[in-house]
């Protein structure tokens, strides 16, 4: 639905699958020692390059020619690229580890594509079931209504029209839920309240938390390796997490560090943003001088945990929809049965 909306506005589609290949290609070029200009030009010369990829690459080249950073150049690709991509690459560029930033984005969009693909595959059967059951049941109820001995000519039509209205209302509810969900997801990047609300949704919340913490740890590790000040690294990683809760906690924690407090006190400040086991591990690592390695281990842990959470999401989302369709179909068939018994009763009463 959103892809169709973009295309209707003249904006090419840039799917999660295409973004995964796109950022993974940049990771390979950067690891091979190529500059961004040469990498972009090489990718533009490749056959089968999509329109969205061309727009982003040309935007990067134009930005670099104007003296902009790579992160700022990526902004020229918006709205094809979100703030997530810009924040991650800006942080990786600043820390001097561009290949890590591109690699993280490649893995993230690969997981997103796989999850969406599994959800869509799981939705095929309930969608077919619903689209077959609804018209068949409406047709049956219409025919039964028209066969009643005292039925007028418009009774069947009125029933069919009423059923069609209910179907349109169901579609409208699903569209509304999708639009509200997208709006909340975008708002949650900066709003702790919206982020907290989404994180409390079963299955979805677990995936969101793990993804946000994996981004936080990846970028925080990059900043530590680059030798940035602790307060600056914490605040920058909070922005890159794309989580309103983590962003707010990181900002307040950075102020604590600037006032002379240790990192452990900063991460213990908000248990909802930074889980207790994570905060305790960071505190012991800071005290023992092993913070770099500990952050890297947690980045790996949350990356794997996010993958498992998205697997659960891909498994449960179709199930919830399937049970909704089953309940809807059951209600429709009960209505068909009642209409049939009403027809029999009507003819029995009509007979002398």
N, C-alpha and C positions, 0 to 999 in steps of 0.2 A: 504493500500500500504506500509506504513512504517512498520507495523507489519510483513508483509510478508518479507520485506527486513531484518528485525532483525532475523526472523526465518531462513532465508537462510544463515545468517552468524553464525548460531548455538546459537543465543541468545534467551532465552525463552521470551514469551510475558508477560508484566506486565501491565495490562489494568488499566484504571482509576477506574473501578468498584472494581477490586481486591485491588488496593491501598487504596481505601476508607475503605474497610473492614479491611485491614491490619493495617492502622494507628488508626482506631477506636478501634481495639482490644488492641493495645498498650495503648491507653488512658485509657481504663477500667482497665488494669493491673496496671498501674501507680497510678491511683486513689485509687485502692485497697491496695496500699502500697507495691506492689511487686517490686523487683529490676529488672533491664533490663535483667540480666542473667537468672533469673527464668522465666521472661516473655517470652524470646526467646525460652527457653527450653520447656515451656508449649505449645507454639504455634507450635513448631516442632513435639510435640507429638500428635497434633490434626490430625484426619483423613481428607483426601482431601486437604492437604496443597499443594499448587502449587509449581512447580520447582522454579519460580522466588522468591516466599516468602521464600523458603528454602535457596536459595543463599544469600538473604539479611540477614536473621536471623543468618546464620552461619558466615557471614561476621562480623556482630555485635559482636557475641560471640568471634570470633578470635581477633577482635580489642580490646575488653575489657580485654581479657586474656593477651594481649601485653601491657596493661597499657594505651591504647588510650581513649580519651573521646568518648561519645556516638556519637557526631557529626562527629568526625574523623572516627569512626567505620562505620558509614553509607556510607562513601566514598568508602568502599570496595564493596558496592553494585552497584556502577556505572559501566556501563551506564543504569542499570535498574532503578536507582534513579537519578534524576537530581540535579543540584545545588540548586534548590528551596527547596527540602526536607532537604538537608544538612544544608542550611542556617537557615531555620526555627527551626530545632531541635537543632542546635548549639546555637542559640540565646536563646531558651527556656531552654536548659540545663544550660547555663551560668547564666540565671536569676533565676534558681531554680523552674521553672514552666513547667516541661516536659509535664504534662498532657494537658496543654493549647496548647502547640505546636502540639502535636499529634492530639488533637481534631480539631484544625484549619485545619490541613492537611486532616483529615478525611472528614470534611465538604467541603473543597475545591474540592477534587477529586469526592465526591458525586455529587456536582453541575456540574462538568465537564462531568461526566458520563451521567447525566440526559440530559444535553444540547446536547451532541453527539448523544444520543439515539433519541431525538426528531428530530434532523436534519436528521439523517439517515432514520427515519420513513417518514419524509416529502419528502425525495428524491426518495422514492420507485416509486411513480406514474410517475413523469416526466422521470425517468430512463427507466421504462417500455415503456412509450410513445415514447421516443426517439429511443430505440432499436427496436421497432416495426415499427415506421414510416420510419426510414432511409432505412432498407433493402427492405421494401415494395415499397417505392418510387423509389429506384434504380432499383429494378426488373421491375417495370412498365415502367420506362424510357428506360431500356434496351430492353424490348419487343417491345415498340413502334419504337425504332430505327431499330431493326431487321426487323420489318414489313414494313418499307418504301420500295416503289417499286424500288428505285435505291440504296438500302443499300448493302454494301459489307458484307462479312461473318464476318469481324472483328469489325464492327462498334459497335455492342452491347457489345462485350467484352471490347473495349476501353472505352466505357461509364461507364461500371461497375467498371473497374480498376480506372478510374478517381474519381468515387464516393467513392471507398474504400480508396483512398489516402486522400481525404478530411476528411473522418471519422477518419483516423489515425492522421491527423493533429489536429483535434479537441481534441482528446485524449491527444496528445502531449502537447497542450497548457494548458489543465487542470493539467497535471502532472507537467509541468514547473511552473505554478502558485503555486501549492502546495509546491513544493520544495523551491521556492523563499520565500514563506510565512514562512515556517519552519526556513529557514536560517535567515530571518529578525527577527523572533520572538526570536531566540537565541541571535542574535546580540544586540537586544534591551535591554537585561538584563544589559548591560554595556555601550551601546552607546546611549547618549541622542538624537542624530539625528535620529537613527532608531526607537527609542521609540516614538519620536514626530511624525514621519511619520505614524506609525501604529495607534497611538492614534487619528489621524485625519480621519481615515476611519470610515464612518457612522456605527453605531451599534457596530461594533467590537471595536472601540476605547473607547466607553463608558464602555463596559465590562472590557477591559484591565485596564483602569484608576481606576475603582472601586475595582477591585481585588488587584491591586498594593497598593492602599491606605489602604485597609482592612489589608493586610499583614503588611504594615508599622505600622499602629496603634496597631495591636495585639502585635507585637514584641516590639514596643516602650513602651507599657503598661507593658509588662513583665519586661523590663529593669528598668523601674521606680519603680515597686514593689520590685525589687531586690536591689534597692538603688545604682545603677551604676551612675557614673557622667553623667550629661546631655549631654555633647559632645559625650561621648562614646555611650550612649543610642541612640542618634540621628543618628550617623554614622552606628551603627549596625543595626538599623531598616531600614536605607536606603539600606543597602546591602540585607537584607531579603526581601525587596519589590520586587526585581527582575525587577525593572524599571530603565532604564538608566537615565531618567530625575530626578526621586526622589533620586536615588543614588548620582548623581552629586550635587543636591541641598542640600542633607543631609551632604555631605562631606564639601562643602563650608560653610554651616551653622554651622557645628561642629567647624570649624576653627574660626568662629566669636565668638562662645561661649567660646572657649579657650582664646580668647583675651579680655574676660570680658563683652561681649554683651549678652543680654537676649535671651531666646529661641524665643520670638515673632519676633525679628529682623531676626533671622535665617530662620523662616518659611515664612516670608514676602519676602524673597529674590528672589523667583522664582514662579510667579503666575501659570505657567503651571504645575509645579510639585505639589505645594500645593495651592488648590483653595482659593480664598479670604475669603469665609465664614468659611472655616476650619481654616485658619491662624488667623482670627479675634477671633474665639472662643478660640483658644489656647492662644492668647495674654491675653484675659480677664481672662481665667482660671489660667494662670500663675500669674497674678497680684493679684487674689483673693485667691490663694493657693489651688485651686481645680483641679489641672492638672491631677491627677490620674483618677478621675471620668470622666473628660471631654474626655480624650483619650479613655477610655473604651466605652463611649457613641458613639464616632465617629467610633470606631472599629465596633460596632454593626450596626451603620448606613451604613457604606460602605459595610459590609457583606451582609446586606439586599439589598442594591442598586446593588451590583454585581449580586445577585440572579435574580433581576428583569431584569438587562441588559442581562444576559445570556438567560433568557426566551425570550426576544425580539430577540436575535440572533438566537435562535432555531426556532423562528417563521418566521423571514425574510429571512434567508439563503436559505431554500427550495423554498420560493417564487421567489427569484431572479433567481435561477436555473430553476424553472418552466417556468418563462417568457422567459428565454433564449431558452429553448427547444421548447416552443410554436412558437417563431419567426423562429427557425430553421425548424420546421415542416411545418410552413406556406410557407416558401421559397421553401421547397422541393415539396410541393403540387402544388405550382404555376409552378414550373419546369415540374411536371408531366402533368399539364394542357396544358402548352405550347407545350410539346412533343406530346400530343394527338392531339392538333389542327394542329401541323406540319404534323402528320401522315395523318389526313383527307385532308389537303391541298395538300400533296404530291400525294395521290391517285386521287384526283380530277384533278390535273394537268396532271397526267399520263394517265387518261382515255381520249380516242379520242373524 
